[in-house]
Structures are given as structure tokens and as C-alpha cells.
Amino acid sequence: QVQLVESGGGLVQPGGSLRLSCAASGFLFSDYVMTWHRQAPGKKRELVAHIGWTGRVTNYEDSVKGRFTVSRDNTKNTMYLQMNSLRPEDTAVYYCEVTIGATTYWGQGTQVTVSS
């Protein structure tokens, strides 16, 4: 029943911006911490950002601090990732994630490519 659907990825030039969305359903969205992960070519999946129940508490991977902003709208069951000042090393598939009890759920991923 839990479903996470990412959108908003695409091709962008270095220094550009993208806004990713994660539409969630099948659970009480506001009760759960949500995260963004990414997996770049040849690398393991890594945590990019996480956000608490109300959006007050956020944490970021060091390389994206000051450039990415995670937010959520609990009235829309949607989490966002605003990505600014994008770099080629940000190129990856970005995944939305929630852990409910002992089960981790992932979206299908959305491709972000940063290239000139």
C-alpha cells in the first residue's frame, strides 16, 4: 500500500537548479521521517537529506549543505528537494525513502544529470 513516486529530475547545466518532488501515499505521512538518497554511477546509494515530522528538523550530507533544501508539505503528502548550484558530481538517481517499523520503502527514483 505504501507508495513513493519521485518526479522533477532531468538534465541541467552546472550551476543550475532542479526541484524534486516525492508524492507519498498509503501511510500517515506526517508521522514519519522522510529521506532523500542518491546513487551515482559506480557508487553506493548515499543519504542526501532527511526531514522530521513537521519539517523543523533537517539534516544534509556535507557536500550538499548550503545548496540543497529539503522540505515537506504534510497537507499534500509531498516531500521536496530544492537543488541549487548543481555540480556534475550531483549526477545520480535520486530516491525518496521512508522506514515504517522494520520495513524500508523506496520510490522508483528520478534521474538527475548535471552536465554542460
C-alpha positions in Angstrom: 0.0 0.0 0.0 2.9 2.4 0.7 3.9 4.2 -2.5 6.5 6.8 -3.1 6.8 8.5 -6.5 9.6 10.8 -7.4 9.5 13.4 -10.1 11.3 16.5 -11.3 14.6 15.1 -12.4 16.2 16.0 -15.7 19.3 17.4 -17.4 20.6 20.7 -16.1 23.8 22.7 -16.6 26.3 23.1 -13.8 25.2 25.9 -11.6 21.6 25.3 -12.4 18.7 24.2 -10.3 16.1 21.5 -10.1 13.2 20.8 -7.7 12.4 17.2 -7.0 9.1 16.0 -5.5 8.2 12.8 -3.8 4.5 12.1 -3.6 3.6 9.7 -0.8 0.6 7.5 -0.2 -0.5 4.5 1.8 0.6 5.8 5.3 0.1 8.7 7.6 2.7 10.9 6.0 3.1 13.4 8.9 4.0 10.7 11.4 7.3 9.7 9.6 10.7 10.9 9.0 11.4 11.1 5.3 14.7 11.0 3.4 16.3 11.6 0.1 19.1 9.3 -1.1 21.0 9.2 -4.3 23.1 6.7 -6.2 25.7 7.9 -8.7 27.3 5.8 -11.3 29.7 3.3 -9.8 28.9 4.4 -6.2 26.8 3.1 -3.4 23.5 4.7 -2.5 24.0 7.5 0.0 21.9 9.6 2.2 21.4 13.2 0.9 18.9 14.7 3.3 16.3 13.8 5.9 13.4 15.7 7.4 11.5 15.2 10.5 7.7 15.0 11.1 7.0 18.7 10.7 10.0 19.8 8.6 11.6 21.7 11.5 14.5 19.2 11.8 16.6 18.6 8.7 20.0 17.1 8.1 22.2 17.1 5.0 25.1 15.3 3.5 28.1 17.6 3.8 28.6 18.1 0.1 25.1 19.5 -0.4 24.9 21.7 2.6 24.0 25.3 1.6 22.9 24.1 -1.9 20.1 21.7 -1.3 17.0 22.3 0.8 14.6 19.5 1.9 11.0 20.4 2.8 7.7 18.8 3.2 4.0 19.7 2.9 2.0 17.4 5.1 -1.2 18.7 3.7 -0.2 17.4 0.3 1.7 14.3 1.4 4.7 15.5 -0.5 8.4 16.0 0.2 10.6 18.2 -1.9 14.3 18.7 -2.6 15.3 22.0 -3.9 18.7 21.7 -5.5 20.7 24.8 -6.4 24.2 25.4 -7.6 24.3 21.9 -9.1 27.6 20.3 -9.8 28.4 17.4 -12.2 29.1 15.2 -9.1 25.5 15.6 -8.1 24.6 13.4 -11.1 22.7 10.4 -9.7 19.4 8.7 -9.4 17.6 10.3 -6.5 15.3 8.2 -4.4 12.6 9.0 -1.8 12.6 6.8 1.3 10.5 6.1 4.4 11.1 3.5 7.0 8.0 2.2 8.7 8.7 -0.2 11.5 11.2 -2.7 10.2 10.4 -2.0 6.5 12.1 0.5 4.3 10.2 1.7 1.2 11.8 3.3 -1.8 10.4 5.2 -4.8 11.4 4.3 -8.3 14.0 7.1 -8.5 14.4 10.1 -10.7 17.5 10.8 -12.8 19.4 14.0 -12.3 22.1 14.7 -14.8 24.3 17.8 -14.4 26.4 18.4 -17.5 27.4 21.1 -19.8 
